[in-house]
Amino acid sequence: MVVLHHLNNSRSQRLLWLFEELNIPYEIKKYQRDSKTELAPEAIKEVHALGKFPVITDGDITIAESGAIIEYLVEEYGKNLSPERGTDAGRSYTYWMHYAEGTLMPLLVIKLIFDKVKSSPMPFFIKPIAKGIANKVMAAYAGPNITSNLKFINQHLATNEWFCGDQLTGADIQMSFPLEAMVSQQGLDEYPNIIAFVKKFQARPAYQKGLKAGGSYDFA
Ligand SMILES: N[C@@H](CCC(=O)N[C@@H](CS)C(=O)NCC(=O)O)C(=O)O
């Protein structure tokens, strides 16, 4: 049976949606973030050396990286969630599958780190310097890039029901985490197609089942 190593409030939530969508039996091994540092527990390093979530095992196969896991599960258990390779939809699938963790998530992580820098306790004379650096990086790099990426995604969703056309695929599941995290934290009122997309996938019965199975999750 496939085992999902699942961290609360994390990228592994989207895999629970995928399992339910594919209707395959799975087992969840739950881990909790440290309540102060929010870091993952060390125990996951016994499953995969890098100590990040999600990780799955399927018999003696171990796979990390959400994109690699989604591709594996879809290939093994649910080809209907992957468009035919060599078609426009197939190229789109590869693009969005890489884009989610290769382009979009790094920008969100930069924002998260600098927001943390600004709100962290520190000596009063360091605070303006730290705040100044954080604001500069956000204004010169991360901020404009996040905006251009959100416009790009919103535009894509204006003419595509799902990321690869008119059918749900693994790429939608891969894109779901950064988009629902941003909608829940920032609202994204100026990007109505992104909001509609998030509402649409969150309403799916398989998504709701995955949500119940995973436990606490702040972004739904
Ligand atoms: N690109 C990787 C990112 C893995 C990753 O950073 N996971 C986060 C969860 S959202 C994690 O394990 N964080 C806990 C930590 O760094 O201690 C993937 O998509 O699987």
Ligand as a Chemical Component Dictionary entry (heavy atoms), coordinates in Angstrom:
data_LIG
# 
_chem_comp.id                   LIG 
_chem_comp.type                 NON-POLYMER 
_chem_comp.pdbx_formal_charge   0 
_chem_comp.three_letter_code    LIG 
# 
loop_
_chem_comp_atom.comp_id 
_chem_comp_atom.atom_id 
_chem_comp_atom.alt_atom_id 
_chem_comp_atom.type_symbol 
_chem_comp_atom.charge 
_chem_comp_atom.model_Cartn_x 
_chem_comp_atom.model_Cartn_y 
_chem_comp_atom.model_Cartn_z 
_chem_comp_atom.pdbx_ordinal 
LIG N1  N1  N 0 10.052 21.249 -3.646 1  
LIG C1  C1  C 0 9.774  20.386 -2.519 2  
LIG C2  C2  C 0 9.681  21.253 -1.261 3  
LIG C3  C3  C 0 9.670  20.454 0.012  4  
LIG C4  C4  C 0 9.477  21.337 1.244  5  
LIG O1  O1  O 0 10.150 22.354 1.417  6  
LIG N2  N2  N 0 8.513  20.956 2.115  7  
LIG C5  C5  C 0 8.189  21.715 3.308  8  
LIG C6  C6  C 0 6.707  21.537 3.593  9  
LIG S1  S1  S 0 5.654  22.676 2.830  10 
LIG C7  C7  C 0 8.892  21.172 4.530  11 
LIG O2  O2  O 0 9.100  19.986 4.641  12 
LIG N3  N3  N 0 9.167  22.069 5.480  13 
LIG C8  C8  C 0 9.642  21.725 6.794  14 
LIG C9  C9  C 0 11.081 22.087 7.029  15 
LIG O3  O3  O 0 11.727 22.664 6.150  16 
LIG O4  O4  O 0 11.560 21.798 8.125  17 
LIG C10 C10 C 0 8.467  19.632 -2.806 18 
LIG O5  O5  O 0 7.637  20.134 -3.566 19 
LIG O6  O6  O 0 8.268  18.528 -2.294 20 
# 
loop_
_chem_comp_bond.comp_id 
_chem_comp_bond.atom_id_1 
_chem_comp_bond.atom_id_2 
_chem_comp_bond.value_order 
_chem_comp_bond.pdbx_ordinal 
LIG N1  C1  SING 1  
LIG C1  C2  SING 2  
LIG C1  C10 SING 3  
LIG C2  C3  SING 4  
LIG C3  C4  SING 5  
LIG C4  O1  DOUB 6  
LIG C4  N2  SING 7  
LIG N2  C5  SING 8  
LIG C5  C6  SING 9  
LIG C5  C7  SING 10 
LIG C6  S1  SING 11 
LIG C7  O2  DOUB 12 
LIG C7  N3  SING 13 
LIG N3  C8  SING 14 
LIG C8  C9  SING 15 
LIG C9  O3  DOUB 16 
LIG C9  O4  SING 17 
LIG C10 O5  DOUB 18 
LIG C10 O6  SING 19 
# 
